[in-house]
Amino acid sequence: PLLQAVAQEGYSTPTPIKAKAIPSALEGRDILGLAQTGTGKTAAFALPCLHRLSATRSPRPGPTPIRCLVVTPTRELASQVGESFGAYGRRTGLRHTVIFGGVSQDRQVASLRRGVEILVATPGRLLDLMQQRLVSLQSVEMLVLDEADRMLDMGFIRDVKKIIAAVPKKRQTLFFSATMPDDVQSLVREILVNPVRVEVVPAATTAER
């Protein structure tokens, strides 16, 4: 089903980040991906996530727990990532939803109550719903942090750490960042276990100011 969806999207050759990241991600390894927007990194984490979740999916009555959490810095990126999961996973039966701030939470909460295996979220709205006890991350097996440097630039470091603390320690973590400033390196050391480092372009340097 995943190969059919990829073919339907018109992809025949993987970009370097996909070619380097996907095999290790399929093995369950933690990934440290240094890649900028536009390199194809969304598929580099979405495809292995969908593959692994499909392979271990057990039909159960009632709402399904969240098994994969993707945290992104902005609503625009969250929406794009959500669209990718929808396109690649259309034949898998796996359900996903996207939550972000700036809009009413009612629709997002209704979707969560129906049950989703994959949640794509911005840090602020996710923490807000966690505090309202509307989201549980206790069943998360795969955690993806996308554009981590941008998230920390936007002041989300505390929120991100609170979210990580709510996810089981036994999990696979896929961490993507365009740059590696000190605070990102510190976070990498805290949360990744023996990661495979995947670098497709030299890590961009952060501007002085």
N, C-alpha and C positions, 0 to 999 in steps of 0.2 A: 504493500500500500504506500509506503514512503517513497519508493523508487518511482512509482506511477505518478505520485504528486509532484516530485521533483521534475520529472520529464514534462509534466503538464505545465510547469512554470517556465519551461524552456531552457533548463540548465542541463548541460551535457558534460562540462568539464569543471571540476571544483577550483575555486580560487585557492591561492597558497594557504590562507588561514584555515580553510575547510580541510584541505588535504593534510595539513599538519595536526590540527586539533581533533578531528572526528575520530580517528582510530584510537587514540589514547582515552578520549572521553567514553567511547564504547566499552573500553576495558574497565571503566569505573574509576579512572585516575582523576585526581584534582588537576585542573588546568590553570596556568597563568598565561593568559593571552595578551600580547602587546600588539594591538591593532587599532587603527583609526576607523572612523565611520566610513562606510563605502568599500570596505575590504571583503565583505561577505561574512562578517563574524556572526550575524544573527543565525544564519543556517548552521554555523560551526557549533553553536550550542543547542539550537532548536531541534535539529535532526537527531543527535544522540539522545537528547532528553526524550523525544517522542519514541525512539526505538526502544530505549530501556524501559520506559513506562509501559509500552505495549507488550513487551516480552514478559513482564511480571504482573500483568493486569489480571485481577480476579473479580469477576462479576459479583457484585454484592447488592442486596436490596437497600433502598434508601440512598441519601446523598453520599457521594464519594468524598473522602478527605483530600486535602491539598497535598500532592506528592512532589510537585515541582514548583519552586518559587523563583521568579525572575524579578529582580529589583533594578529599576532604571531611574535616571535623574529627572526626566521630564515627561509630561503627559503625551507629547508628540512622539517621543521615542517609545513609550509604553504602547501607544496605539500601533505603531509600526511593527513592534515585536509581536503584539497580539495578532495582527494580520498575518504575519509569517507563520505563527503556530497554527492559525486557522487554515492557511493554504497547504502547508506541509502535512498537517494532521487530519485533513478532511476525511480520509478513509479509515482512520484508526479507531474512531469511536471515543477518543479521549476528548474531554471537555475542558475548555479554558475560558477565563474571563480576564478583563483588564480593569484595574481600579486606579483612579487618580483624583486629586483634589480639584477645586474650582467649579465643580458641578454637584448637584444633589447626589447623596449617597444611596438613595432609595433603590434605583435600578441595579446598582452594583451589589447591594445587600441581597436583593431578590435573587440575583444570579448566583451569589455565593451560597445561599440557602438551598438552591436546587442541587448544589454539589458540583465542584470542578476539581479535576486532577492537577491542572496547571493554572497558576495565578501569576499574572504580570502586574506589577504595582510600582507606584512611586512611594518613597519612604514616608512622607507625611500622612497621606491618606491611609496607608497600610497600618501605621502605628495608631492612628485615630480609631480605626475599626477594631484593632486588637484591644485597645483600651476599653472599647464598648463591648468587648467579648463577642464580637461578631465574626472574628477570624481566629482560627486555631492553626498553628504551624507545627503541631506535635507530630504530624505524620510526614513532614517534608523529608524526602530522600535526596533531592537534588536542589542545590541552591546556586543561582546564577546572579552575579553582580556585574551589570553591564555599564560601561563608561564610568568606572569607579572613580577616576580622577575628577571627572566633572561633578559627580555626586559630592565629593569632599569639597571641591571648590565652592559648591553652592551651600555649604554649611551643614551637610547632612551626616557628618561623621557620628554624632551621638545617636541619631535615629538609626543609622545603619548598624551600629554596635548593639543597640537594643533589639533590633530585628534578628541579628545573628544569634544573640543570647536566647531567643525564643525558639530557635530551630534546633532539632536534635544534633548532638555532637557527631553522631555516627551518620555521615551523609557524604555525598560527593559535592564538591564546590568547584564551579567554573567561574573564573575571575577574569574580566576583560577590562583593559585600560589602555588609553592611547599614550599616556606618559607615566613615569614612575617617580613622582616626587616623594619626599621622605615619609609623609603621612600615608601614602598608598603602600610604600614598602613595609611600613610598620604593620598595616592591616594585613598584608599578604603573609607576613611572618606569624601573625596571630591566628589566622583562620585556615590557611592551606596546609595540607599534609603531604609532604614529599611531592610537590606538584611537577608536572611536565611543563616546561617553559616553551611557549610557542611565540615566535617573533617573526612577523612578516616584513616589517620595515624597521629601521632603527628607531628606538623609542624617541618620540619628539621631546624636545626640551621645553620646560616651562619658562615663559617670559619672566624677566626680572621683576617687573611690577604687574 
